[in-house]
Amino acid sequence: MEAWWRASRKGGTPAPHRNLVKSIAAVNGGDAPPRHLVVRTAAVEMMHSRFAELLDEYARWAPATAGTD
């Protein structure tokens, strides 16, 4: 993280400060702000991938879980 920050400060990868501030302001002023805010498209893609993995695992173990009722 620190390397990314340094690169963004030196003109490397542009830091998304303005976009991040706009996103936080947009959700903060709403009636029901999110408990968790995923920032950046890559992070959203990683989150979707991880949830898909979890759903597959839950489906695989559903018969064992149903046997505990």
C-alpha positions in Angstrom: 0.0 0.0 0.0 2.8 2.4 0.9 4.5 1.8 -2.4 1.3 2.6 -4.3 0.9 5.8 -2.3 4.4 6.9 -3.1 4.0 6.1 -6.8 0.7 8.1 -6.9 2.4 11.1 -5.2 5.3 11.0 -7.8 3.1 11.1 -10.8 2.9 7.3 -11.3 -0.5 5.7 -10.8 -3.0 8.5 -10.4 -4.6 8.5 -6.9 -8.4 8.4 -7.0 -8.8 10.9 -4.2 -11.5 13.0 -5.9 -13.5 10.0 -7.0 -13.2 8.4 -3.6 -14.4 11.5 -1.8 -17.3 11.9 -4.2 -18.3 8.2 -3.6 -18.2 8.5 0.1 -20.2 11.7 0.1 -22.8 10.2 -2.2 -23.5 7.2 0.1 -23.0 9.0 3.4 -25.9 11.4 2.7 -28.4 8.7 1.9 -31.1 7.3 4.1 -29.4 3.9 4.5 -25.7 4.2 3.9 -23.9 0.9 3.3 -22.1 -0.8 6.2 -19.3 -1.7 3.8 -18.2 0.2 0.8 -16.1 -1.5 -1.8 -13.9 1.0 -3.6 -12.5 0.6 -7.2 -13.6 -1.7 -10.0 -10.9 -4.2 -9.3 -12.0 -4.6 -5.7 -15.7 -5.1 -6.8 -14.6 -7.8 -9.2 -12.5 -9.5 -6.4 -15.5 -9.3 -4.1 -17.8 -10.9 -6.6 -15.3 -13.7 -7.3 -14.9 -14.4 -3.6 -18.7 -14.5 -3.0 -19.1 -16.9 -5.9 -16.5 -19.2 -4.4 -18.3 -19.1 -1.1 -21.7 -19.8 -2.7 -20.2 -22.8 -4.5 -18.8 -24.1 -1.2 -22.1 -23.6 0.6 -23.9 -25.4 -2.2 -21.4 -28.3 -2.0 -22.0 -28.7 1.7 -25.8 -28.0 1.7 -26.7 -31.7 2.1 -24.5 -32.1 5.2 -26.0 -28.9 6.6 -29.6 -30.1 5.9 -28.8 -33.3 7.8 -28.4 -31.3 11.0 -32.0 -30.2 11.1 
